[in-house]
Amino acid sequence: MGEVLRFQRPADKTVRGEPLWREAVGQQLREERAATGERLTDVAGRAGVSTQYLSELERGLKEPSSEVLAALAGALRLSVADLTSRAVGRLTGLRGPVALAA
């Protein structure tokens, strides 16, 4: 049989270069929640997820489904488009609204 290839995930972000999507989304979720002064419990309750799960999302340990992302955006009084575009800004180094020319 052929050789078995194993993927080994680098231990820290500086080795792999850029953050993962789940990390950018998690950081943005935490920033949005902190900006409102709300506790994990408050946002998690409105979104219908556990406090533990929201904490794991904010730390970039879990990847939210589109349904959970929509629920969290709503709980934070944001649209999914606003939340995700802000997370994209984290990945691209852009801040604020992004305008695309046609």
C-alpha positions as CSV (number, residue, x, y, z in Angstrom):
1,M,0.0,0.0,0.0
2,G,1.0,3.6,-0.4
3,E,2.3,6.0,2.2
4,V,-0.2,7.4,4.7
5,L,-0.1,11.2,4.6
6,R,-1.0,12.9,7.9
7,F,-2.1,16.5,8.3
8,Q,-0.6,18.2,11.3
9,R,-2.2,21.4,12.4
10,P,0.3,24.0,13.5
11,A,0.0,24.8,17.2
12,D,-0.2,28.6,16.9
13,K,-1.6,31.1,14.5
14,T,1.7,32.7,13.7
15,V,3.0,29.5,12.1
16,R,0.1,29.1,9.7
17,G,0.0,32.8,8.9
18,E,-3.6,33.9,8.9
19,P,-6.5,33.2,11.2
20,L,-9.2,30.7,10.3
21,W,-12.7,31.8,9.4
22,R,-14.1,30.4,12.7
23,E,-11.5,32.5,14.6
24,A,-12.3,35.7,12.8
25,V,-16.1,35.1,13.3
26,G,-15.5,34.3,17.0
27,Q,-13.4,37.4,17.6
28,Q,-16.1,39.5,15.9
29,L,-18.9,37.9,17.9
30,R,-17.0,38.7,21.1
31,E,-16.2,42.2,20.0
32,E,-19.9,42.9,19.1
33,R,-21.1,41.4,22.4
34,A,-18.5,43.4,24.4
35,A,-19.5,46.6,22.6
36,T,-23.0,46.3,24.0
37,G,-21.8,45.4,27.5
38,E,-23.8,42.1,27.5
39,R,-22.9,38.9,29.1
40,L,-22.5,35.6,27.3
41,T,-25.6,34.4,29.0
42,D,-27.7,37.3,27.7
43,V,-26.7,36.8,24.0
44,A,-26.7,33.0,24.2
45,G,-30.3,33.0,25.6
46,R,-31.6,35.3,22.9
47,A,-29.9,33.2,20.2
48,G,-31.1,29.9,21.6
49,V,-27.7,28.4,22.2
50,S,-25.9,27.4,25.4
51,T,-23.5,29.8,27.1
52,Q,-20.8,27.2,26.8
53,Y,-21.3,26.9,23.0
54,L,-21.2,30.7,22.5
55,S,-18.0,30.8,24.6
56,E,-16.4,28.1,22.3
57,L,-17.5,30.1,19.2
58,E,-16.0,33.3,20.5
59,R,-12.7,31.6,21.2
60,G,-12.7,30.1,17.7
61,L,-12.9,26.5,18.9
62,K,-16.2,25.8,17.0
63,E,-17.5,26.6,13.6
64,P,-21.1,27.9,13.7
65,S,-23.7,26.7,11.2
66,S,-25.4,29.3,9.1
67,E,-28.5,28.9,11.3
68,V,-26.5,29.6,14.5
69,L,-24.7,32.5,12.8
70,A,-28.1,34.0,11.9
71,A,-29.4,33.5,15.4
72,L,-26.4,35.1,16.9
73,A,-26.4,38.0,14.5
74,G,-30.1,38.6,15.4
75,A,-29.3,38.4,19.1
76,L,-26.7,41.1,18.6
77,R,-29.1,43.2,16.6
78,L,-27.1,42.8,13.4
79,S,-27.8,41.3,10.0
80,V,-25.8,38.3,9.0
81,A,-24.3,40.4,6.2
82,D,-23.0,43.0,8.7
83,L,-21.6,40.4,11.1
84,T,-19.9,38.4,8.3
85,S,-18.5,41.4,6.5
86,R,-16.9,42.6,9.7
87,A,-15.4,39.2,10.2
88,V,-14.1,39.4,6.6
89,G,-12.6,42.7,7.5
90,R,-10.6,40.9,10.2
91,L,-9.2,38.5,7.6
92,T,-8.4,41.2,5.0
93,G,-7.2,43.9,7.4
94,L,-10.1,46.2,6.4
95,R,-12.2,48.0,8.9
96,G,-15.6,49.6,8.4
97,P,-18.0,49.2,5.5
98,V,-16.6,47.7,2.2
99,A,-17.8,49.2,-1.1
100,L,-17.2,47.2,-4.3
101,A,-17.1,49.0,-7.6
102,A,-19.0,47.4,-10.5
